[in-house]
Amino acid sequence: MNERRNRRNWLTGLLVFILIFAVGFGYPKLQKQLEDCAQATAAKKLAALTKQLQKNGTISARIAELSLEGGFISPDCTREAIEKLMTEVKQVETAAAELSTGKQRPSSAPRLGEAPLKKLSVMKEKLLIQSAVNSLYDYESGPVFKGSKVDIEKPLNLMTSDDSGIRKINRLLDPLPEDEWKRAVQNAVENVEQQLDLNRIIDNQLQELQVRFGAGATNMTKETQELIQMLINKVKTSWYRDSHQERFDELQKKMPVKP
């Protein structure tokens, strides 16, 4: 009886020893396997997140769809679309940062979302500038910018009477990179400046004639008549052109061309 009890105690002790040995030496190995598995899973998730912001990735592809050749932006590019993409980029960047916790990254290394966010920021500025340029022109004639198509042969908005709006556009435009889009904006703005200058020149010419008539002049030279008429014909905004023409016709009645 004692011998059987002793044998049972011996077997129990042996099992306890084996269990302690297994726990002591097997658990760290199991723990390492679990950690390796978790790291591999995190690495796969991180790679999937990173791919979204790389060339041809899902988010990068959607950003590319809003961009056109020459720096122009798609007609589908809206403030809402840009802000939605910005939010998605930041979410991916945050999720990737959480998966990368504990990993060392060079201080000079760019953030994951830095490049796409910069592209979206430039597009947002361009959209704002295009809207400002369009507002300088007559709204009913359609936008100046429609994708890569630019039409500046339009009348001016009657509210565009000075260069305050132009100065604001130039301030926003200066820091942006040089491309075809920027040159197109500059041309559109220069056209507005030329039209405003033309209106001022015509107004000065007509005022000068009015002063001469008031001083006793009864005629104008053919050169003066042809010059003013040529200037009036160059005015693209019908309201201004008709107003100038009406004033000029009245002066021609009072001061006909010298025979």
C-alpha positions as CSV (number, residue, x, y, z in Angstrom):
1,M,0.0,0.0,0.0
2,N,2.8,2.4,0.9
3,E,4.7,1.4,-2.1
4,R,1.7,2.2,-4.4
5,R,1.3,5.6,-2.6
6,N,5.0,6.4,-3.0
7,R,4.8,5.5,-6.7
8,R,1.8,7.8,-7.2
9,N,3.6,10.6,-5.4
10,W,6.6,10.0,-7.5
11,L,4.6,10.2,-10.7
12,T,2.8,13.3,-9.5
13,G,6.1,15.0,-8.8
14,L,7.4,14.0,-12.2
15,L,4.3,15.5,-13.9
16,V,4.7,18.7,-11.9
17,F,8.4,18.8,-12.9
18,I,7.5,18.3,-16.6
19,L,4.8,20.9,-16.4
20,I,7.2,23.4,-14.8
21,F,9.8,22.6,-17.4
22,A,7.3,23.1,-20.2
23,V,6.0,26.4,-18.8
24,G,9.5,27.6,-18.0
25,F,11.0,26.8,-21.4
26,G,8.0,26.5,-23.7
27,Y,6.0,29.6,-22.8
28,P,8.7,32.2,-24.0
29,K,8.8,30.4,-27.3
30,L,5.0,30.5,-27.6
31,Q,5.0,34.1,-26.6
32,K,7.6,34.9,-29.3
33,Q,5.5,33.1,-31.9
34,L,2.4,35.1,-30.9
35,E,4.4,38.4,-31.0
36,D,5.9,37.4,-34.4
37,C,2.4,36.6,-35.7
38,A,1.1,40.0,-34.4
39,Q,4.0,41.9,-36.0
40,A,3.4,40.1,-39.3
41,T,-0.3,41.0,-39.2
42,A,0.5,44.6,-38.4
43,A,3.1,44.8,-41.2
44,K,0.5,43.5,-43.7
45,K,-2.0,46.1,-42.5
46,L,0.6,48.8,-42.6
47,A,1.6,47.8,-46.2
48,A,-2.0,47.9,-47.3
49,L,-2.5,51.4,-45.8
50,T,0.7,52.7,-47.3
51,K,-0.3,51.3,-50.7
52,Q,-3.4,53.4,-50.7
53,L,-1.3,56.6,-50.8
54,Q,1.3,55.3,-53.2
55,K,1.1,55.7,-57.0
56,N,-1.9,53.8,-58.4
57,G,-3.2,53.3,-54.9
58,T,-6.9,53.7,-54.3
59,I,-6.7,57.2,-52.7
60,S,-3.8,58.4,-55.0
61,A,-5.8,57.3,-58.0
62,R,-8.8,59.4,-56.9
63,I,-6.5,62.4,-56.4
64,A,-5.1,61.9,-59.9
65,E,-8.6,61.8,-61.4
66,L,-9.0,65.4,-60.2
67,S,-5.8,66.6,-61.8
68,L,-5.3,67.3,-65.5
69,E,-2.2,67.7,-67.7
70,G,-0.5,71.1,-67.3
71,G,-1.6,71.6,-63.7
72,F,-5.3,72.1,-64.6
73,I,-8.0,70.7,-62.4
74,S,-10.9,68.6,-63.5
75,P,-14.4,70.1,-63.6
76,D,-15.3,67.4,-61.1
77,C,-12.9,68.9,-58.6
78,T,-14.9,70.5,-55.9
79,R,-14.1,71.8,-52.4
80,E,-16.2,68.9,-50.9
81,A,-14.3,66.3,-53.0
82,I,-10.9,67.7,-51.9
83,E,-11.8,67.9,-48.2
84,K,-13.2,64.4,-48.3
85,L,-9.9,63.1,-49.7
86,M,-7.9,65.1,-47.2
87,T,-9.9,63.5,-44.4
88,E,-9.3,60.0,-45.8
89,V,-5.5,60.7,-46.1
90,K,-5.3,61.8,-42.5
91,Q,-7.2,58.8,-41.3
92,V,-4.9,56.4,-43.2
93,E,-1.9,58.4,-41.8
94,T,-3.2,58.1,-38.2
95,A,-3.9,54.3,-38.6
96,A,-0.5,53.7,-40.1
97,A,1.2,55.7,-37.2
98,E,-0.6,53.5,-34.6
99,L,0.6,50.4,-36.3
100,S,4.2,51.8,-36.5
101,T,4.3,52.7,-32.7
102,G,7.6,51.7,-31.3
103,K,9.4,51.6,-34.7
104,Q,12.1,54.1,-35.2
105,R,11.7,56.5,-38.1
106,P,14.4,59.0,-39.3
107,S,13.5,62.5,-38.2
108,S,14.0,63.6,-41.8
109,A,11.7,61.0,-43.3
110,P,8.5,62.6,-44.7
111,R,5.1,61.8,-43.2
112,L,3.1,59.1,-45.0
113,G,0.4,61.6,-46.1
114,E,2.7,64.6,-46.7
115,A,2.8,64.3,-50.5
116,P,-0.9,63.7,-51.2
117,L,-1.9,66.3,-48.7
118,K,0.3,68.8,-50.4
119,K,-1.2,68.0,-53.8
120,L,-4.7,68.4,-52.4
121,S,-3.8,71.7,-50.7
122,V,-2.5,73.1,-54.0
123,M,-5.6,71.9,-55.8
124,K,-7.7,73.6,-53.1
125,E,-5.9,76.9,-53.7
126,K,-6.3,76.6,-57.5
127,L,-10.0,76.0,-57.1
128,L,-10.3,79.2,-54.9
129,I,-8.3,81.2,-57.5
130,Q,-10.4,79.9,-60.4
131,S,-13.5,80.9,-58.6
132,A,-12.1,84.4,-58.0
133,V,-11.1,84.7,-61.7
134,N,-14.5,83.5,-62.9
135,S,-16.1,86.2,-60.7
136,L,-14.3,88.9,-62.6
137,Y,-16.1,88.0,-65.7
138,D,-19.8,87.9,-66.6
139,Y,-21.4,84.9,-64.9
140,E,-24.1,84.4,-67.5
141,S,-21.5,83.8,-70.2
142,G,-20.2,80.7,-68.4
143,P,-17.0,80.1,-66.5
144,V,-13.6,81.1,-67.8
145,F,-12.1,77.8,-66.6
146,K,-13.7,74.5,-67.5
147,G,-11.1,71.8,-67.0
148,S,-8.2,72.6,-69.3
149,K,-10.3,74.8,-71.5
150,V,-9.9,78.5,-70.9
151,D,-12.1,81.2,-72.5
152,I,-11.2,84.9,-71.8
153,E,-13.1,86.3,-74.8
154,K,-16.0,87.2,-72.4
155,P,-17.5,90.4,-71.1
156,L,-16.5,91.5,-67.6
157,N,-18.7,91.4,-64.6
158,L,-20.2,94.9,-64.1
159,M,-19.1,94.7,-60.5
160,T,-15.4,94.5,-61.7
161,S,-14.6,98.2,-61.6
162,D,-11.1,98.2,-60.1
163,D,-8.1,96.0,-59.6
164,S,-8.8,95.0,-55.9
165,G,-9.9,91.6,-56.9
166,I,-6.9,91.2,-59.2
167,R,-4.5,92.1,-56.4
168,K,-6.0,89.4,-54.2
169,I,-5.7,86.8,-57.0
170,N,-2.1,87.7,-57.6
171,R,-1.2,87.3,-53.9
172,L,-2.7,83.8,-53.9
173,L,-1.1,82.9,-57.2
174,D,2.5,84.0,-56.5
175,P,3.5,81.0,-54.2
176,L,2.1,78.3,-56.5
177,P,4.4,76.4,-58.8
178,E,4.8,77.5,-62.5
179,D,2.7,75.5,-64.9
180,E,0.3,76.0,-67.8
181,W,-2.6,76.5,-65.5
182,K,-0.8,79.4,-63.7
183,R,0.1,81.0,-67.0
184,A,-3.6,80.7,-68.1
185,V,-4.7,82.5,-64.9
186,Q,-2.2,85.2,-65.5
187,N,-3.5,85.7,-69.0
188,A,-7.1,85.8,-67.8
189,V,-6.2,88.4,-65.2
190,E,-4.1,90.5,-67.6
191,N,-7.1,90.5,-70.0
192,V,-9.3,92.0,-67.2
193,E,-6.6,94.6,-66.5
194,Q,-6.5,95.6,-70.2
195,Q,-10.3,95.9,-70.4
196,L,-10.4,98.1,-67.3
197,D,-7.5,100.2,-68.6
198,L,-9.3,100.5,-72.0
199,N,-12.5,101.8,-70.3
200,R,-10.5,104.4,-68.4
201,I,-8.7,105.5,-71.6
202,I,-12.0,105.9,-73.5
203,D,-13.6,107.7,-70.5
204,N,-10.6,110.1,-70.4
205,Q,-10.8,110.7,-74.2
206,L,-14.5,111.5,-74.0
207,Q,-14.1,113.8,-71.0
208,E,-11.4,115.6,-72.9
209,L,-13.7,116.1,-75.9
210,Q,-16.4,117.4,-73.5
211,V,-14.0,119.9,-72.0
212,R,-12.9,121.1,-75.4
213,F,-16.6,121.5,-76.5
214,G,-17.3,123.5,-73.3
215,A,-14.3,125.7,-74.1
216,G,-15.8,126.5,-77.5
217,A,-14.5,123.8,-79.9
218,T,-17.0,122.9,-82.6
219,N,-15.2,120.1,-84.4
220,M,-12.9,117.1,-83.8
221,T,-10.2,115.8,-86.1
222,K,-10.8,112.6,-88.2
223,E,-7.8,111.0,-86.4
224,T,-9.5,111.6,-83.0
225,Q,-12.8,110.3,-84.2
226,E,-11.2,107.1,-85.7
227,L,-9.0,106.5,-82.6
228,I,-11.9,106.7,-80.1
229,Q,-14.2,104.6,-82.3
230,M,-11.5,101.9,-82.6
231,L,-11.1,101.9,-78.8
232,I,-14.8,101.6,-78.2
233,N,-15.0,98.6,-80.7
234,K,-12.4,96.8,-78.6
235,V,-14.5,96.8,-75.5
236,K,-15.9,93.3,-74.9
237,T,-18.5,94.2,-72.3
238,S,-21.6,95.3,-74.2
239,W,-22.9,97.5,-71.3
240,Y,-19.6,99.5,-71.2
241,R,-19.3,99.6,-75.0
242,D,-22.9,100.8,-75.5
243,S,-22.4,103.5,-72.8
244,H,-19.2,104.7,-74.4
245,Q,-20.8,104.7,-77.9
246,E,-23.8,106.7,-76.7
247,R,-21.6,109.4,-75.1
248,F,-19.4,109.5,-78.2
249,D,-22.4,109.8,-80.6
250,E,-23.7,112.8,-78.7
251,L,-20.3,114.4,-78.8
252,Q,-20.1,113.8,-82.6
253,K,-23.3,115.6,-83.1
254,K,-22.0,118.6,-81.2
255,M,-18.4,118.3,-82.6
256,P,-18.6,116.8,-86.1
257,V,-15.4,115.8,-87.9
258,K,-13.7,118.6,-89.8
259,P,-14.4,118.3,-93.5
